[in-house]
Amino acid sequence: MKKVFVLLLVLVMALSVFAGCSNNENTNAKNNETNNVVNNAGNNGNESADPDAVTTASIVTDGNAFAKGLSKDGTWIVAALNDITLTEDLVVEGEFTNKDAVIRKLALYTQDEERNVTARFTLTVPKMIVKSENTRVQSGIVKGDIYVENNGFNLVDATVEGNIYFATKEALDTFTIDDRSKVTGTLKLDGVDVVTTASLVVTGDDLVKGLSADGTWIVAVYHNMSLKQEIIVNGEFIHRDAIARKLALYTQDEERNITASFTVAAPKMTVKSENFSIQGGTFKGDVYVEANGFSLLKTSAVDGNIYFAKQEYKDSFVLEEGSSVTGTMEVQ
């Protein structure tokens, strides 16, 4: 009987130790996951992690908490730990600051201690209305249309599977998107599809299509781009009763002052459209001109050579003061 009691006692102690180890492993795993999100909370592109980020960030796993975190009573950053699906519209509102800067962030990812993204999540929503200034969507997917009512909306390593509607021209002009992001739909201003008069491009394929014979008279770029394919500017387009074609590599304010300039890099650009101009930014690559009226305006630049198929094309070339060509300009 005594031997049985001793054996039972040993068994109970062994089970207690095993249970304790199991709990510690689960706790450590959860802590590691939470710490990654906390690091994510303080990481806004170039920012370092805040020690008390968990007190200023909503780390959520369900739709109600996600919506609450982005309300005017929420926090400057909301970080998801999984996919989120909402059945009602999501409203991002209120003014929040981080490190003395006005900002709002939807972090649809987790990361490791070295800030490498370890998982990306999808936010599915009927509609997202952005009323907070400088709202960022980072490293995830938004399925649904986005309506932007304030300035500084931006995408970093993110995808929007839908359209983006801008309430004002200023909201559109202050929109930024990095080269890792994309929008599957179109950008629209005040309910009007601006692509009917201009292609506002976010990918290399959009840029090539916009400058093709099936494109539009003006193509506007909103971030730096690097293309592997050649660009062919083709087709005849009319603007204000005149033949014209334009690649706008800049954004501007209401007084038409340039607020940001961008660079497009490609193996080469062939210009077949008459009166084509590059404005406000830099094209990196050689340009082959096969039409009259090519011009560099608004302090634009070609970081490469310009080759003209005929002397008359070179004679009609306009290099506005402040614009430049780093290479040679010759008939070839």
C-alpha positions in Angstrom: 0.0 0.0 0.0 2.8 2.3 0.9 4.6 1.6 -2.4 1.3 2.4 -4.3 1.0 5.7 -2.5 4.6 6.6 -3.4 4.1 5.8 -7.1 0.9 7.9 -7.2 2.8 10.8 -5.6 5.6 10.6 -8.2 3.1 10.5 -11.0 1.2 13.6 -9.8 4.5 15.5 -9.5 5.5 14.5 -13.0 2.2 15.6 -14.4 2.5 19.0 -12.6 6.0 19.6 -14.1 4.8 18.7 -17.6 1.7 21.0 -17.3 3.9 23.8 -16.1 6.3 23.4 -19.1 3.4 23.3 -21.5 1.9 26.5 -20.1 5.3 28.3 -20.3 5.7 27.3 -24.0 2.2 28.6 -24.8 2.8 31.8 -22.9 6.2 32.3 -24.6 4.7 31.7 -28.0 1.9 34.2 -27.4 4.3 36.7 -25.9 6.6 36.4 -29.0 3.6 37.0 -31.3 2.5 40.1 -29.3 6.0 41.5 -29.1 6.3 41.3 -32.9 3.1 43.3 -33.2 4.3 45.8 -30.6 7.5 46.2 -32.6 5.3 46.6 -35.7 3.4 49.3 -33.8 6.4 51.5 -33.4 7.7 50.8 -36.9 6.3 53.3 -39.3 8.7 52.8 -42.2 11.8 54.3 -40.6 10.6 54.5 -37.0 12.0 52.5 -34.1 9.9 50.5 -31.7 8.3 52.3 -28.8 8.8 50.6 -25.4 5.2 51.4 -24.4 3.7 50.8 -27.9 1.1 48.5 -26.5 -0.4 51.3 -24.5 -0.9 53.4 -27.7 -1.7 50.6 -30.2 -4.9 48.5 -30.6 -3.8 44.9 -31.3 -6.9 43.2 -32.6 -8.3 39.9 -33.8 -11.9 40.7 -34.5 -13.9 43.2 -36.6 -15.5 45.1 -33.8 -12.2 45.8 -32.1 -10.7 46.8 -35.4 -13.4 49.3 -36.1 -13.3 50.7 -32.6 -9.6 51.1 -32.8 -9.9 53.3 -35.9 -12.7 55.4 -34.6 -12.2 58.9 -33.2 -12.0 57.2 -29.8 -9.4 54.7 -30.9 -5.6 54.8 -31.2 -3.1 56.1 -33.8 -2.3 52.6 -34.9 -4.3 49.5 -35.2 -2.5 46.2 -35.8 -4.2 43.0 -37.0 -3.2 39.5 -36.0 -5.4 37.8 -38.6 -7.7 38.4 -41.5 -10.6 40.8 -40.7 -14.0 40.9 -42.3 -16.5 43.7 -41.7 -20.2 43.7 -42.8 -20.5 47.5 -42.2 -18.5 50.4 -43.6 -15.3 51.2 -41.8 -14.8 54.9 -40.8 -11.2 56.1 -40.0 -11.6 59.4 -38.1 -10.1 61.6 -35.5 -6.7 63.3 -35.3 -3.8 61.3 -33.7 -0.1 61.9 -33.3 3.0 59.8 -33.0 6.3 61.3 -32.2 4.8 64.8 -32.6 3.5 64.0 -36.2 -0.1 63.7 -37.3 -0.5 60.1 -38.4 -2.9 57.1 -38.5 -1.8 53.6 -39.5 -3.5 50.3 -40.3 -0.9 47.6 -39.8 -2.1 44.5 -41.6 0.9 42.3 -40.8 3.2 40.9 -38.2 7.0 41.0 -38.2 10.0 39.4 -36.5 12.6 41.1 -34.3 14.5 42.2 -37.4 11.3 43.8 -38.8 10.9 41.3 -41.6 7.2 40.8 -42.4 6.2 37.3 -41.3 2.5 37.3 -42.1 0.2 39.6 -44.1 -3.6 39.9 -43.6 -6.6 40.9 -45.6 -9.2 43.5 -44.5 -12.5 42.8 -46.3 -15.0 45.7 -46.0 -18.0 47.1 -48.0 -16.4 50.5 -48.0 -13.6 52.3 -46.0 -14.0 56.0 -45.4 -10.8 57.8 -44.5 -11.3 61.1 -42.5 -8.0 61.1 -40.6 -5.1 63.0 -42.0 -2.0 61.0 -43.1 -3.7 57.6 -42.9 -1.4 54.7 -43.9 -2.3 51.2 -45.0 0.8 49.0 -44.6 1.8 45.4 -45.7 -1.6 43.9 -46.3 -4.7 43.8 -48.5 -7.8 45.9 -48.4 -10.7 44.3 -50.3 -13.2 47.1 -51.0 -13.4 50.6 -52.2 -11.7 53.4 -50.3 -13.1 57.0 -50.0 -10.5 59.5 -49.0 -11.8 62.8 -47.4 -8.5 64.1 -46.0 -4.9 64.7 -47.1 -1.9 62.4 -46.9 -3.5 59.0 -47.5 -0.7 56.6 -48.4 0.0 52.9 -49.2 3.2 51.2 -48.2 3.7 47.6 -49.4 -0.1 47.3 -49.6 -2.7 46.3 -52.1 -6.2 47.8 -52.6 -8.5 45.4 -54.4 -11.0 48.1 -55.4 -11.2 51.8 -56.4 -9.9 54.8 -54.5 -12.2 57.9 -54.5 -10.8 61.2 -53.5 -13.2 63.9 -52.2 -10.9 66.8 -53.3 -8.0 67.5 -55.7 -5.8 68.2 -52.7 -6.5 64.8 -51.3 -5.6 63.2 -54.6 -2.4 65.3 -55.0 -1.1 64.4 -51.5 -1.8 60.7 -52.0 1.4 58.6 -52.2 2.1 55.0 -53.0 5.4 53.1 -53.0 6.6 50.7 -55.7 5.6 47.7 -53.7 2.0 48.7 -53.6 -0.8 48.5 -56.2 -4.4 49.4 -56.8 -6.4 46.9 -58.9 -9.2 49.4 -59.6 -8.9 53.1 -60.6 -8.3 56.4 -58.9 -11.3 58.7 -59.0 -11.8 62.3 -58.1 -15.1 63.5 -56.5 -17.0 60.6 -58.1 -15.7 61.3 -61.6 -13.4 58.8 -63.2 -10.3 61.0 -63.9 -9.0 58.3 -66.2 -11.3 59.6 -68.9 -9.0 62.6 -69.2 -5.8 61.4 -67.5 -4.2 58.1 -66.5 -3.2 58.3 -62.8 -0.8 55.3 -62.8 0.4 53.2 -59.9 2.2 50.3 -61.7 4.6 49.9 -64.6 1.9 48.2 -66.7 -0.5 51.1 -66.1 2.2 53.5 -67.3 2.9 51.6 -70.5 -0.8 51.3 -71.3 -1.4 55.0 -70.5 1.2 56.1 -73.0 0.2 53.7 -75.7 -2.1 54.4 -78.6 -5.0 53.2 -76.5 -4.1 55.5 -73.6 -4.8 59.1 -72.7 -3.3 62.5 -73.6 -1.8 62.9 -70.1 -0.3 60.3 -67.8 0.5 61.3 -64.2 2.9 59.4 -61.9 2.6 59.5 -58.1 5.8 57.7 -57.1 9.1 56.6 -58.4 8.9 53.7 -60.8 11.4 51.2 -62.4 10.3 49.3 -65.5 11.9 46.3 -67.1 9.9 46.9 -70.4 10.4 49.6 -72.9 8.0 52.5 -73.1 6.4 53.4 -76.5 4.6 56.8 -76.6 2.2 56.3 -79.5 -1.0 57.8 -80.9 -2.4 61.2 -81.6 -4.3 63.0 -78.8 -6.0 66.4 -78.6 -6.1 68.7 -75.6 -7.9 72.1 -75.9 -8.1 71.8 -79.6 -4.3 71.1 -80.0 -2.3 68.0 -80.5 -0.6 67.2 -77.2 0.8 64.4 -75.1 2.2 64.7 -71.5 4.0 62.6 -68.9 3.5 64.4 -65.6 6.2 63.3 -63.1 5.1 65.5 -60.3 2.3 66.6 -57.9 1.4 70.3 -57.4 -0.6 72.5 -55.0 -3.6 74.7 -55.9 -1.3 77.4 -57.1 0.4 74.9 -59.4 3.7 74.9 -57.5 5.4 71.5 -57.7 5.2 69.7 -54.4 7.0 66.5 -55.3 9.0 65.2 -58.3 9.4 61.5 -59.4 11.7 59.4 -61.4 10.7 56.8 -64.0 13.5 54.4 -65.1 13.1 52.1 -68.2 15.5 50.5 -70.7 14.4 53.1 -73.3 11.5 55.3 -74.4 10.4 55.7 -78.0 8.4 58.8 -78.7 6.0 58.5 -81.7 3.4 60.9 -80.5 3.6 64.5 -81.8 4.1 67.3 -79.2 5.0 64.9 -76.3 6.4 66.5 -73.2 8.0 65.2 -70.0 7.3 67.6 -67.1 8.4 68.0 -63.5 10.5 64.9 -63.0 13.2 62.6 -64.4 13.2 59.9 -67.0 16.2 57.6 -66.5 17.1 55.9 -69.8 17.7 56.7 -73.5 15.0 58.5 -75.5 14.4 57.8 -79.2 12.3 60.6 -80.8 10.3 59.8 -84.0 8.0 62.8 -84.0 8.0 66.6 -83.9 7.6 68.7 -80.8 9.2 66.6 -78.1 10.0 68.8 -75.1 11.3 68.8 -71.5 9.4 71.3 -69.4 9.0 72.3 -65.7 12.6 71.5 -64.6 12.4 68.0 -66.0 15.4 65.8 -67.0 16.5 62.9 -69.1 19.2 60.9 -67.4 20.5 59.4 -70.6 20.8 60.2 -74.3 18.3 61.6 -76.7 18.4 60.2 -80.3 16.4 61.9 -83.0 15.3 59.9 -86.1 15.4 63.1 -88.3 17.0 66.5 -88.1 13.5 68.2 -88.1 12.6 66.3 -84.9 15.8 67.7 -83.3 15.0 71.2 -84.6 11.5 71.1 -83.1 12.8 69.9 -79.7 12.3 72.3 -76.8 14.5 72.2 -73.7 13.0 74.7 -71.3 15.2 76.6 -68.9 15.9 74.6 -65.8 15.5 71.3 -67.6 18.5 69.1 -68.6 19.9 66.1 -70.5 22.9 64.3 -68.9 23.9 62.5 -72.2 24.2 63.5 -75.8 21.6 64.8 -78.2 22.1 63.7 -81.8 20.4 62.6 -85.0 20.7 58.9 -85.6 
